């Protein structure tokens, strides 16, 4: 078993959460103090809020929380970069200070008590602990149907993802170190974490309703996330185009033979055979060529982008953690 006094950083991405943050922050602090008092984690553990370029009072609230309790710290991105980039920023910012991280959304929907089970699973040897919803009974039919379809589509596309798992998970320091070597800009952490490997397990929980405010993941953002997940971790769509090209080429040859037979049987109009043959053949060759070129473009697309995934514009409480870490 690993050392009981592990340093835990709870990573909480925030975007325009001025309504829910004053409520959920107290819940996070309560569960952290409970784990500290039970000696499950060290008093050096922290709750790291990541302000993802909020336009409301979120960053000011984070500063106020940090002034009231040293266990609250925060970083602010220079602009809104999206939920996945915010989570990654928190993970990378904290990886040198802690033994484990737990990422969780700010809205209070994920059961915070599952953190205790995650920590116990870590102490039992797991480096990755996925928080998985037991069911989707609280979702509307439309959201439940689209979410389930999304996970099935990911599986069909060859993306390794945990069913009914979002971004509520525990990661050990060595997983964070390995993850830091992944240089993808088009992020989909639900698919990237399984690629890192190491021992993993799942903790199951019931999901609650949002405590306050409105969701920041409407349907169009969910579709965008799904597209990012597929295109960043799979080139099957491009291979599908290649397959279509082969099929069309084969059908083109059948069409050519049919046109030639029709010509000699005098069942076609003048010029129809040659036009049909050329159109079928060229269309098939074009699709095949696009598919082959796309294979290479897809690989380049996945490998060579090196734009910054996040830029931190401000920090609160982080320097205190740095000093504490240096004095160990």
N, C-alpha and C positions, 0 to 999 in steps of 0.2 A: 504493500500500500504506500502511496505517496504521502509526503509530509502533510499533516493535518492543517498547519498554519499556512495555507496557500493564499497568495495575493490575488484577489478577484477584481476585475474591472467590468462593470456592467455598462455596455455600450448602448446608448439610447439616441437614435437619429431623430431629429426634430425639424419640422417644417411648418411654420405658421401654427404653432401649438399653444398659443397664449391662453386658450380656454381650458385645455386639458392638463397642461404641464403643472400648474399649482396643485392639482389633485393627484396625478399619478406620481409626481416626485416624492410625495410623502409615503406612498406605498412602497416605492423602490427603497427609500431610506429605512423604512420599518423592517423590510425583509433582510436588508443588509445588516442592520444592527442585530437582528435575531440570529443570523448566521455567525456574526462576530461573537456574540454572547455565548453561543453554543460551541465556540471554538472550531467551527467548520472552516472559517476563513480568517485571515489576519485583519487587524485593525487598520492596516495600510491599504486595504481594499478601497476602491473608489467607484463612484457613479459618474461616468463620462457622458455628458450631453454633447451631441454633434449638431450644431445649428446649420442646416443646409440652406443658407441664404434666405432665411425667413424675412418677410416684409412687415411682420407685425412686431409685437413686443417680446418675442421669444427670447432673444439674446439678453435683453435686460433682465428678464426673469431668471435666466441661468446665472447671471452675475449676482443677483440678489440671493439666490440659493447658495452659491459658493461662499458669499459673505457670512451666511448664517451657519453653515456647517462645512468643515474641511473635507468631508467625504464627497461633496459635490464639486466637480470640476467640469470644464467645458472647452470646446474649440468651436470656432466659427469658420465656415467656408467663405471664400471671397465672393461666391455667387451660388445660386442654386445649381447643383450638379446631378440631382436625382438621388433616390433612396439608396441604391446600391453603392454609389460612390461615397455617400455619407457613412454608411456602415463600414466600408473599407477604410475610410479615413480614420474612423474611431479605432478600428482594429490595429492599423499600422501605427497610429499615434501611441497606443498603449502597450504594444508588444514588448517593449524594452523595460517596462515597469512592473509587469504582472506575471503570474504563473498561468492564469486562465482568464478568458473573457466570456461573457454571456451577452449576446446581442438581443435586444428586445425592442419592439415598437413602443412609442410614447403613449399610445391611446388607451392603455390599460386592458386591452382585449385578451392578451396572452396571460395565462395564469402565472403570476409571479412566484407562487409557492412551488412551482415545478423547478425553480432554480435550485432548491435544496436537493431534489432528486438528481439534478444534473451534476452538482458538486459531488454527491455520493458516488455517482457513476464514474466520475473522473478519478476519484480516489480508489475505485475498484479496478482502474486500468484503462478506461476509455479516454482517448484524446479528443474525440469529437462526440458530442451528445446532441442529437437532433430533438427539438421540441416538435411533436407531431400532434395534430388535432385528432381527437377521438372520433368526431363526427362533424357534419356541417349543418346540423339541424337549425342553427341560428341564422343561416344564410337564406336569402330568397331563392326560389327555384331557379331563376335565371343565373344568379351568381354561382349556385351550386353546380348547375349543369356546365357552365363555361369553365369553372375551375377544374372539374373532373375531366372534361374534354381536354383541357390544357395539359394536365399531367399525362394523360394517355397519348397525346400528340408528342410530347417530349420523349416518352418511352419509345414510340414508334420511330422517331427521328434518331434514336440512338443516344439520347442525352440521359446520363445517369442522374436521376433526381429522386429524392425521397417523397413519396406520395403524401399529400396533405401537410407538407412541411414548408414554411415560409422562410423567415430569417431569424427565428428564435432558436438559438443554438449555443452550445458551449464549445470553445476551442482552446486547446492547450497551447503553451508558448512555442512548442516545437512545430505545431501545425501552423501557427501564425508566422513563424520563421520561414517555413516552406511556402506558405501562401504569398509571402512578400516577393518570392522569386517569379511568380506569375505576373506577366507584364501586359495582359489583355487590357485594352481600354474599354471595349464593349463588354461591360461586366454583367454576369449573371451568377451570383454567388451560390445559389442553390445547386447549380450544376458544377461550379468550380470546386467547392469543398470536397465532394466525393472523389474528384480527381487527385486531390492531395494524398488521400489514403489514410494510413494509421488506423488504430482500433476505433471503432465507432459503435454507438448504440442509440436507442431512441427512448425518450420519455414522453408519455402520452398525457394529454390534458384536455379539459373542456375550455373552449373559447367563449369569452364573454362579449357583451355588446360594448361598443365604444362609449367611454365615460362622458365625453363632451366633444363639442365641435363636429366637424364634418370630415369624412374620409378624404384623403388626398390621393386615392387610387381609384378614380372613376374608370369606366369601361375602356376608354381610349388609351389610358395609361397602362391598364392591364394588357391590352393588345400589344402595346409597344414593348412591354416587358417580355411577353411571350415571343415576340419577334426577335428581341435581343437574345433571349435564351436559345432559340433555335439557331440563329445565324452565328452566334459566338461560339457554339459548342458542337455544331454539326454542319457538314457539307452535303447532307443527304438531299436537300432541295436542288442543289446543282447537279447531283448525280441523277436525280429524277428527270431533269431536263435532258441529260445525256441519254438516259434510257428512252425517253420520248423520241429523241433524235434517231436512235437505232430503229425504233418501231416504225417511225415515219419513213425511214429509208427502205425498210423491208416492204412496207405498203406501197411505196413509190415504185419499186421493182414489179410488184404485182400489178399496179396500175399501168405500168409501161407495157407489160406482156398483154394485159387486157386490151389496151389501146391498139397495139400492133395486130392482135388477132382480129379485132373489130375492123381495122383498116383493110386487111386482106379479105374479110368476109363482106366488105362493102356495107357495113352497118353504121358507119360514121359519116359525118359531114366533112367536107374538104377542110383540112387544116386543124381539125379538132384533135387528132391523135398527137401531132407534134407539139401542140400547145400544152396538152395535158401532161405529156411525158416530161417536158421541160419544167413545168410548174411543180409537179410532184417531186422531181429529182432535186431541183434547186431548194425547195422548202425543206426537204429532208436533210440535205447537206448543210443548210444554214443552222438548223436546230442542232445537228450533231457537232458542228464547229463551235457554236456558242457554248454547248455543254462541255466540250473538251477545254476550251479556253477558260470557261468558268471554273473548272477544277483547279487550275493554277491560280486564278484570281482569288478564289475562295481561300486557298492556303495562304496566299500573300496577305489577304485581308485579315486573317486570324493572327498573323505572326508579326507584321512589321509596323503596326501603329504604335507610336511611343509618345503620344500626347499626355500631358499631366492628367492623372485621374482625379486629383483633388488639389486645391490650393488653400492652405490655412491662412486666414487673415488676422485672427485674434485668438488668444488663449486666456483662460482664467483658471487658476489653481494648478496648472500643469507644472510651473516652475517649482512650486513647493514639493510636488511629487518627485521632480528631478533631483532636488537637493536631498530629499529623504532617501532616494535610491542610491545616490552617490555616497551617503554616509553609512550604508550597510556594511 
